């Protein structure tokens, strides 16, 4: 898309090597800045930053001032290092593990009106506060959310994606919004279909891993496995119109 036309993007999904998902609880400015400098030296110019849900929204109606202050410090690092970021909301899943917010209490995040109300609250806060922040390249709604909570229908998944995407765009009219879907959207009936997600998203984002699919039985450095990710991305693009 035109937003990305001026620069070739090489990105990474970032957690600090010594803290992982405890990044925000164990915040270390100097370590993170050092790792951003290291990433920059390797040619990386965008970091996907995961806003661990319980850290930023410990209660439905509370957005953590402490976590936001740390995010502001991260923005400062971005300007010092010349790094862009892609903040990602509602991280309940990452690399095979799930983490819940204690106040969900079994509610479905896609269809429950209580959950929708307070998810809107979080994205609205960030979109309003950071709408003019040049370090932010785009917004990502979540990471493979169907691994965390199943959508009961494709219509629930569509509604959740559409409502949250448009809530962000209401306040930030300059940055694209996407959702990190994965190969299950191509291979299973997980209800997060590319053709539905494109109605809310400005571009589609596919996570495709040869080691997580039976269609790639060869070693990860084989031709078939190597081309699995670009093939899945092209297929996603075609399905999304």
N, C-alpha and C positions, 0 to 999 in steps of 0.2 A: 504494500500500500504506500501511498505518497508520503506518509509520515516517516517511513523508513528509507526513503529513496536516496537520501544524501550520504548515508554511511552504512557500510557493511557491518552487520551486527554479529558479534561473537559473544554469546552469553553463557552463564553458568548458574545452576541452582545452588544458592549459597547457604551453608551453615558453617559456623566457625569450627575449625578442626578440633579444638580442645573443649568445645561446649555443646556442639550439636543443637538439638532442639531446646536446650536450656539457654540459648543465646540471650534472650531478653532478661531472664532471671539472673544470669551470671554475666551481665554486661561488662565487656572489657574493651573500652575505646581503642586503646593502643594496639591490642592484638588484632582487632578487626581492621583497623587502618593498615596495619602491616600486611594482612592478608589481601586487602584490596590493592595495595601497591604491588604485591606479588602477582596477583591476577592480571593487573594492568601490564606488567612486564611480559606476560605470556600472550598478550594480544586480546584479552577479554575486555570488552567495553560496556557490558551490561551484566548486572547481578540480579537474579530473581530473589527477592527478599520475602520470607514467609512470616506473616504477622500471626504468630502462634495465638490461636483464638483465646484461650484462657488467660493469656498474659495481657491482651489488649481489651478484653471484655469479660472481666472476672464475674460480673453480675449483669443481668439483662440490661439494666438502665445505667450501668457504670462503664465508662471508658477510662481506662487507667491513665491517670496523669503521668505516673512514673514511666510507663511503657512509651507514651507519646514523647516524653522528654528524651528517652533513649533513641527513639526514631528520629527526632530532631538532630541528635548528635550524629546519627548515621548519615543524614542529609549533609551535615557539615563535612563528614569524611568524604562523601561523594564529590563535593566541590573542591576539596583539597587534593584529591587524587585524580579528578576528571573522570568519574565513573557514573554511569546512569544506573538506575534501579527500576525493577518491575515489582512493586509491592503486591503480595498475594494474600487475599483474605481467607478466612474460614478454613484454616489448615487443621483438618481433623484426621488427615491421612498423609503419610510420607514413607515411601520405600518399605511397604509391607506392614507398617505399624499404624494403629489408630489411637487417637486421643480425643476425649470428649470434653466439652465444657460441662461443669458439674450441674449447671442449671437447666440443661436441656431436658433431663428427666424423661427420656424416651420419646420426646416429641419429634415428629418428622420435620426436618429443617426446610423442606421444599413446600409442604402443604399446610403446615400448622400456622395459623395467623399470628400467634404469639411469637413464634420463632422468626417469621418473616418481618414482623414489626421491628424486632431488635437487631436483625441483620441489616435492615435498611438504616437503622440508627447508626451503625458502625460505618457503613460505606459512605453515608451522607457526611459524617464527621470528617472523614479523610478527604473526600472530594471537595468539600468547602474549604478546609484548612490548607490543602496543598494544591489547589487548582492552578496556581501560578508558579509552582515549584519546578524549575528547569531540570532538576536532577531526576525527576520521574519521567520515564519513557512511556509506560503504559500501565494500566491496572489489570490485575488478574483476579477473578472472583474466587477461585479455589484450586486445589490440587487434586484431580481425579476424585471428585466428591462422592461418586457412587461406590467407591471402596469403603467409605466411612458410613454413609447413610444411603440406603436404597430409595430411589424415587419410586413411588407406587404406580406411577404412570408416566408416559412421555409428556403428558400435558402438565403434570406437576413440575417436571424438570424444565420444560419450556417456560412456565410461568416464573419460577424462581430465577432462572437466568435472565429472562426479559425484564423483570421488575428491578432486579439489582443493577443490571447494566444501565438501564435508563435512569435510575436514581443517581448513579455516578455522573452520567452525561448531563443531567439537569444542572449540575453545579460545575463540573469540569468539562468544558466544551472543546478542549484542545487535545486531550489524550485518549487514545483508543482504549477499549475495554475488551478483554478476552476471557476465556475459561480454559483451564488446563485439562482437557479431556484426554483419554488414552485409548489404546487399541481395542479395549472392550466395547467402545462405541462403534467399532467397525465389525467386530467378530461376535458380539453377543447382543441380547436384548436388554441392555442396561438402562434404556430409556433416555440416555443422553446422546441423541442423534445429531450429527453435524448439520443436517438440513434444518433442524429445529434451533440449534444454538446460533446459527448465523443470523437469525432474525434479531437477536439482541446484541451479538458481538460484532465488533468492527473487523476483526479477523479471527480465523479459527486457529487453535493451537493444539497440535497433536503430540502426545507423548507415546512413542512407539519403541518397544524394547524387544529385541529378538529373543532374549533369554526368558521372556515371560509368555511366549506363545508356542504352541505345538507346530505352527507353520514353519518355524525355523529350527530344524533338527541338526543343522550343521554347526561347526564351531563359530564363535562370535566374530572371528576375523575372516570368515568365508565370504564369497561374493553374495550369496543369497542373504545371509544375515546382515552384511554391510548395507545392502540396498533395501532392507526392510523398512527402515525409518523414512527415507525419502519416498518410497512407494506408498507407505501409509499416509504421508503428508499430502501427496498428490491426490490420492483417493479421497481424503478428507476435503481437499479443496474442490474436487469435482462434485462431491455429494452436497457440499454447501452452496453450490451454484456460483 
